[in-house]
Amino acid sequence: MSRMSEKDLNTLRRRVASVANHLLPASSSSSSSSSSAQHVVSSIGCSSSINDNNYHRVHGQVPTHEPLWRLIPSDENGKDFTDIIYQKAVAEPIAKITINRPDRRNAFRPHTIKELIRAFNDARDDGSVGVIILTGKGTKAFCSGGDQALRSKDGYADFESFGRLNVLDLQVQIRRLPKPVIAMVAGYAVGGGHILHMVCDLTIAAENAIFGQTGPKVGSFDAGYGSSIMSRLVGPKKAREMWFLTRFYTASEAEKMGLVNTVVPLDKLEPETIKWCREILRNSPTAIRVLKSALNAVDDGHAGLQGLGGDATLLFYGTEEGSEGKNAYNERRRPDFSKFPRLP
Ligand SMILES: CC(C)(COP(=O)(O)OP(=O)(O)OC[C@H]1O[C@@H](n2cnc3c(N)ncnc32)[C@H](O)[C@@H]1OP(=O)(O)O)[C@@H](O)C(=O)NCCC(=O)NCCSC(=O)c1cc(O)c2ccccc2c1O
């Protein structure tokens, strides 16, 4: 029998590893059982893990260096930001928006929300931004919701004679923004701050993060996304528990409830978030864009279809078939769609 080449041997090793992985219980993707997968595989003379395959050899690890941040000091009208810090990474498509009211546990006032809306608009429009991080200044709070000192009869009032609930507009904006938004949470994410992290696409939490709704204790409630998205995330029973009892939950409890994607030590919070950004950024931006629309579509009803439908039109405009209609109109001729396939 001819001797096996090194390549054949590697292929065989991979196949054995793959079979061994399939023989393990379904939960083998967790870290403890993947180490048992490692054990089984190494005990039959091969080394393998979920990372030992061509997929990981091709795509590899993302870089781990800290980004260099450039401050965007003002909005499009040249007005300086006061309640937020808006930054973009140099030579990397990452934007970071930080609520900057640490003395009030990053509670927001209408002005804070207006600045957040302007920064998110800028990040949406900027083609050099592919993913946006939302966070709070310091380690004590991501955001503690609406500034209760400014509560008025019709919302929150700061520099105007009437109140606003403009955080609801911000929630819709984040939900519909065609780029991933990642909440990076240290400390309290409570009240309206908890809702902000829930409407983000992903949440990375530090071990010191604390989550909860306080509304029914302070005479408030969010009957919009704050209720419906929560119910989707944690299930209807747990959502009732969160709103009716107004308890606080640790980061690890929040992870078990499906409220957050991962929990990391506080000093790893930003590096881990950047890692997630970089992994997302290596993937197709159009795929990510359409997936965000698709993942929201059913829950968002007509507005969800609007997002997904808009993405379909956007892609169609880039095709020859789409251009034929436009060209024919501009050339005052009948369009000829005969050459385009009618796919099954
Ligand atoms: C977040 C806390 C649990 C932190 O407690 P801790 O003991 O660490 O800190 P202090 O309590 O001493 O706070 C330090 C300092 O910050 C001030 N502060 C903190 N949060 C707020 C706040 N939300 N508003 C105003 N001020 C705040 C605090 O007073 C201290 O100031 P000093 O001058 O005394 O130093 C704890 O702070 C806490 O429980 N905070 C309140 C959380 C809360 O109830 N948030 C409001 C929920 S309602 C809401 O957010 C909301 C907003 C909306 O815009 C809505 C819109 C539409 C529908 C619903 C909405 C909604 O529900």
The ligand as an ORCA input file, in Angstrom:
! r2SCAN-3c Opt
* xyz 0 1
  C     -28.479     54.303     38.564
  C     -28.537     54.219     40.078
  C     -29.043     52.858     40.510
  C     -27.096     54.420     40.586
  O     -27.065     54.432     41.990
  P     -25.761     54.961     42.731
  O     -25.995     54.760     44.198
  O     -24.546     54.364     42.125
  O     -25.664     56.516     42.375
  P     -26.586     57.725     42.850
  O     -27.987     57.316     42.921
  O     -25.985     58.350     44.025
  O     -26.434     58.682     41.576
  C     -25.319     59.549     41.434
  C     -25.848     60.890     41.014
  O     -26.500     60.757     39.775
  C     -27.839     61.201     39.854
  N     -28.657     60.367     38.974
  C     -28.517     59.077     38.703
  N     -29.471     58.678     37.850
  C     -30.215     59.752     37.575
  C     -31.344     59.967     36.756
  N     -31.896     58.992     36.001
  N     -31.862     61.206     36.718
  C     -31.306     62.190     37.427
  N     -30.239     62.056     38.221
  C     -29.698     60.851     38.286
  C     -28.202     61.018     41.311
  O     -29.282     61.819     41.651
  C     -26.906     61.404     41.977
  O     -26.814     62.818     41.969
  P     -26.249     63.605     43.261
  O     -26.435     65.063     42.916
  O     -27.072     63.161     44.423
  O     -24.839     63.181     43.362
  C     -29.415     55.301     40.684
  O     -28.799     56.578     40.453
  C     -30.789     55.342     40.126
  O     -31.638     54.606     40.535
  N     -31.044     56.261     39.187
  C     -32.362     56.508     38.630
  C     -32.729     55.475     37.591
  C     -34.097     55.804     37.030
  O     -35.100     55.634     37.674
  N     -34.133     56.282     35.769
  C     -35.286     56.797     35.132
  C     -36.249     55.704     34.586
  S     -37.534     56.340     33.579
  C     -36.721     56.582     32.074
  O     -35.541     56.507     32.022
  C     -37.488     56.899     30.867
  C     -37.006     57.884     30.045
  C     -37.651     58.226     28.906
  O     -37.174     59.248     28.164
  C     -38.831     57.565     28.517
  C     -39.481     57.891     27.337
  C     -40.644     57.242     27.001
  C     -41.160     56.286     27.807
  C     -40.515     55.937     28.954
  C     -39.337     56.569     29.334
  C     -38.631     56.247     30.509
  O     -39.108     55.256     31.304
*
